[in-house]
Amino acid sequence: MQEQQHKDNNVYTDDVERLMIGEREIILVGTAHVSRESVELVKKVIEAEKPDCVCVELDDKRFNALSGQKRWESLDLREIIRKKQLSTLLVNLVLASYQKKLGMQLGVMPGAELLEAAREAEKHAIPVTLCDRDVRVTLRRAWHETSFLKKGYLLATLLASLFDKTEITEEKLQELKKKDVLSELMSELGEAMPELKKVLIDERDIYLAEKIKNSPGRRLVAVVGAGHMAGIVRNIREDNSSAMAAISSFPPVSSAFKALGWSIPLLIIGSLVAIGILKGSGAAGANLLYWILANGIPTAIGAMLAWGHPYTIATAFVAAPLTSLTPVIGAGYVTAFVQVLVRPPLVREFETVGEDMATVAGWWKNKLLRVFLAFLLPGLGSMIGTWVGGVEIISNLF
C-alpha cells in the first residue's frame, strides 16, 4: 500500500524509481553525467523527499576532485611515481578530459548532478554516502581483464578520444543518459571487448547496490548514472556481500607474468656469463657493452623526444641497462621521477591539462604532460633496446 501510494505521488520523470526493501524505501535517481536537467532533477527530489541519507555514485577521490578538496596543490607526483600509479593518473586525466569536453559542449560540467546531490544533502543536514568503487580499482581491473593484444586497442581508443572534435547533439545526450559515461567512451569497441562491460558496468552495479543497501536510514535517495539503474534494481534484492571483497580489490599479478618478467633478465645475464666462460672475458665485455648501448641509446632518444631535461636524458641512458634486467621498476618511472625533480609542473598546468591534452603541441608545452612523455617514450625505448640487445646476446651465445 505504501509503495503504491508513493508511486501515485510520483511527480518526477521516468528517471526516478522507488523500491521497497522490507520496511526501507530506496528512491533511485538515474542521471546523465552531463545534463543540466539531471542537476535540477536531483535537487528537486532531495528537497521534496528529505531522506535519511543521500547516496551518490562517487568514490572519495572523484568527490574530492569535484568539490575542490585536495586539488592539484596537494598532489605529490613523486609519491605517485614511487607507488607506480603514474599510468593510472594518466588514464584518469584522459577520462576527465573527455568528460570535460562533453560538459563544455553541453553547458554543464560532468558530475555536476552528483556534486549537487551532496550540496543539497548538506543544505538539509542529511548524511551523504559515497557508494562507488575506487576508480583506481576499476581501471586496474579493466586493464587486467583485457587481453595483451587488446590492450593496445584500448590505449589507442583512449588517446583517440582526446582528439575527437565531434560535436555532441541532443540525440547524443539522450544516448548518454542510457549508459555510463565511461562506457560511452568505450562503446566503439563494441563486442570486441565484452570484458570491459563486466568491469565497468556489471561489477559496479553489484558494488553500488550493496553500498546503497548498507547505507544508514529507512528512506534513502540514491543518485546514480542512468546506465546503472537496471543493474542496481536487479542486484539490490540479492545478497552479493560475498562478492564485495573480490570486486573491491586490485587484481593480483599472475604467476605466469611474474615468471616471464624474471625469465628475460635471467636469460640475458645467464647468456653473458656463458659467453664469458665459453668465449672469454673479451667476448663477454663486448656483449655487455652492446647491451648498455642497445638499451641506453633508444631510451635516451625517447627522453629527448619527450623534451626531457638534460639530467633526464642522461639518467635514461644510465638507468636503462640496469632497469631492463629487473621487472621491479621500469626505465620510464626513473626518468619521470627525475623530470619531476628538475622540471616540476606548475599549478596552472594542472588546471589546463584537460585542454592541453587535446592538442599535439599541448603535450610538449605542458610540463605535467611532459612528465608523462618522459615516462612513456623512454619506456618504449627501453623495451626496444631490451629486445634488440637480448636477441643479439643470445644469438652470439649460439
N, C-alpha and C positions, 0 to 999 in steps of 0.2 A: 504493500500500500504506500509506504514511504517512498519507495523507488518510483512508483507510478506518479505520485504527487510531484516529485522533483522533475520528472520528465515533462509533465504537463506545464510546469512553471518554467521550463527551459526556454529562455528568450534569446539564447545565443545561436550561433551558427552550427552547421554540421560538424565543425571542427572541435566541438565540446562534447564529451561523452561522460555520462555518470555511471559509476559502478558501485554496487553494494557488495562488500566482502564481510559477511556476517553482519555485525552492527556498525561497521565502518563504511563511510561513504568516500569514494575517491572520484574527484572531478578531473578528468584528463582534458587538457587544453592542447590541441595539436596546432603547431605554428610553422610558418615558413621563417627561416632564419634571416631573411632579407625582405621582410614585408612590414610596411607601416600599419596595415590592417591588423596584423598579428600583435603588434605593440599595443594598439588600442583595445583589442580583444582581451589580452592578458590583464590589463589594468581594470577593465570593466568586470571581469569575472571575480578577481580577488576582492575588489571593492564591494561587490554585491554579496559574495558568499561569506566573507570574513571567516576563512577556515582556521583550524587549529595549527596547521603547518602548510607551508608552501614548498613544494619540491621542484627543483629546476634541473634541466639536463646540462649540467656543468660539473667539471671537476675543480679542485682547488686552483690549479694553475690557470685554467681558462677564466675562472671567475675573477681572479686577481688581475689578469690582463685586461678584461673588460671593464672592471670597476676602477682601474687606475692604481691599484695597490701593487707595491713591489714591482714597479715598472723597470725600465731599462737601467736606471741608476743603480739598482741592486743586483743586476745580472752579472755574475762573475764568469767571464768567458774562460779564464784559466781553470777554474774548477770544473766547468763543463767539459773542457778538453781532457782534464785528468780522469774524469769519470767516463770518458769515451761516449759522450752524449752529443757530440757536435753534429753528427748526421741526423739525429732526432730533432735537434733545434732547427736544422736546415729545412727538413720536411715540414715542421710546424710553421716556419716562416713562409714557405711556399703555399701552404693551405690558407694561412692568414691573408696572404697577398691575393689569392684567388677570391676569397670571400669578400675582402675589402673592395675588390674591383666590381663585384656584383653589387655591393652596397652603394658605391658611388654612382652607378648607373641607375639604381632604383630609388635613391634618395634616403636610404636608411642603412646604417651600419650593421653587419652581420652580428647576430646575437643580441641585438638591442631589446628584443622582447624578453629574453632571459634576464638581462640586467634590469629591465623594467619590473619583472616579477619580483626580484629581490628588493628593489627600491619600494615597491608598493607594499610588500610584506613588512619591511622596516617601518614604513609610514604608519601602519596599523599595529605595530608591535607584535607581529606574527613571526614565529621561528621559521628559519629557512634551512632546508636540507639540500646539499649538493649531491645529486644522485648519479652522475655519470662516472664512467670508469676513467682512471688516469689516462690522459691522451697518449702518454709515452708507452703505456702497456698496449693500448690499441694499435699504435704504429708498429711496435716491435712484434706483436703477434701477427699483424698483417704481413710484415716482411718475412717472418718465419714461415708462414703458411704458403708463401709464394715460391714456386719452383725456381731453380737457378736461372733457367732460360727466360722465364717471365719477369724476373727482377729487372732486367734491362728495359723491357717493355713498360713496366710500371714506372721506372725512373723517367723514361722518355715522355710518358703521358703527363707526369707531374711537371716536368720542365716545359713541355709544350703549352700547358695551361697558363704559364706566366706570360707568354707572348700572344695569346689568343685575343684578338681585337673584336670578336663578335659581339654585337650589341644585344643586350638582354631585352626581350619583348615581354609584353604582358602574358602572352601564351607560355613563354618560357617560365615566367614566375609561377604560373599555375602548375607547371610540371615540378618546379622546385618544392611546392607545397606538398607534393605527394611523396617526396623522398628526402633523406638526409642530404645535406649539402656535400658531405664527404663522398657519398655515393653518387651524387650528380657528377662530381669531378671524375669518378671512375666509370661512369656509365658507358663511355665509348669502348671500354674494354669488353663489354658485353659478356657473352657466355665463355669467353676465353679464360676468364679468371674468376670462377664462382667462389674460390676460396676467400676472396675479398668480401663478398657479401656475408659469408659466415662470420668473419671477424668484425666488420664494420656495422653490420645490422643485427644479425641473429644473436650473437653473444651479448651485444649491448642491450638488445630487447630484454634478455633474461636479467642482465645486471640492473637495468633501470627498474624493471618490475619488482625485483627483490628489494632494492633500496627504497622504492616508494612504499612498498608494503610494510617495511620495517621502520618507517618514519613515525614519529610520535603523533598522537591525536586521533580522534574519531572521525574527523572530517578534514580531508586533505584536498588541496588543489595541486596538480602536477602539470608543469609546463614543459612539454617535450616537442621535438620535431615531429611534424605530421607523419613522416615516414616510419616512426616508431609506434604509432598509435595501435595498429592492428597487432603487432608483436607483443606489446605490453598487455593488451586485453587478453591475448591468447595465453600469456605466461603468468599473469598475476594471480590466477587461482591455483596455479601449480606450485608444488614445493620444490624449488630449484636451489635450496640452500646448499646442498652438497656440491653443486657445480660452481659455486661462487669462488672457492679457493683456486680452482683451476683457471677460470677465465679472468681472475684478478691478478695473476702473476705473470712475470716475464717468462717467455718460453725458454726452456733450457737449451744450451748448445749441445747438439747431438755428438755422441762419442765418435761417430764416423768423421764428422767435421773436425773435431779436435785431433783425431789421429792424422787426418790429411794435413792439418796445419803444422804439425810437428814433423811429419814424414819428409816434407820437401826440404827443410833446412838440414835435417839429419842426413838425408841422401846427399846433399851438396857437401856438407862437412866430411861425411864418410868418403866421398869421392876424392876430395882434396887430400885427405890422409892417405888413401890408397895410391894416389898418383905419387905422393912423396915416397912411399915405400917401394913402389914398383919402378918408378922412373927417376927418382932422385929429388933432392930439395929444390934444384933449379927449376924443374918442370912444375913442382908444386907452387913455387913462388910466382912463376909466370901465370899460372892459372888463378892464383889468388889475386894478382894484380888485375887480371882480366875481370874477375868478379867485382873488384872495387870499382873499376871504370864502367863496367856494364851497368852497375846499379847507380853509381854516383852521378854519371853524366845525364841520363834521361830524367832522373829525379831533380837534379839542379835545373835542367831545362824547364821542367814543369814549374818549379818555383819562379823562374824568370818569366815564364808566360803568365804566371799569376801576378806579375808585377810585385814580387816579394822584395822585402828589404835585402840588402847585400848580406846581412847576417843570416837571413832565412835561406838564401841561396847557398851560402857556404855550409850551413847546417844540413841542408838537403844532401849535399854531396858527401858529407862525412857520415851522416846518420844512416843513409840508405843501405850501404853494405852490411851494417850491423842489424838494423831492424828487419831486413829481409831474411835473416837467419833465426828469427823468433816470431811466433804468431801472437805474442803478448801485446805488442804495440806496433803500429804501422808508421812508416816514414811521414805520412800525412799529418798524423797527430803531433809529431815532433815539430815539423815545420810550421804548423798552425800555431802551436804554443809560442814558438819564437816570434812569429809575426805579430801575435797579440802583445808580447812584451815590448817589442821595438816600435810597433805602429798601432797602438790601441785605438779602436774606433771611438768617435765622439758620440755623445748622447743624441745629437741631431741626426746622426747617420743611422742610429737605431730607429728613430722616428720616421725616416724616409725610406727605410729598407724595402717596404712593400712596393713603392713606386719605382725605386731604382732596379728592383729585380725584373721589372717588366721590359727593360731595355738592355741590349747587349753592353753598351757603353757603361751603364749604371753599375754593372758587376765590377768594373775596374775603378770606377770613380768612388764608390762607397767602400770605406775601409773595413766595415764589417763583412761585406761580401768578398772583399779581397782575402779575408781570413779563411772563408770557405774555399776560395780558389786555391789558397796556399795549402789547404787540406786535400782537395780533390786532385789537382793537377800533379803535384809531386807524388801523391799516392798512385796515380796512374803510371807515372814514370817509373816508380819503384816496381810496380807489377810487371811492366815490360822488361825492366832490367833483370828481374829475378828469373824470368823465363829465358831470356837471351843468354844470361850468364850461366844459368843452370844447365841448359842444353849443351852449351859449349864445353863445360867442365866434364859432364857425364860422357859426352862423345869422345873427349880426349882420354878418358879412362879406358875406353874400349878400343 
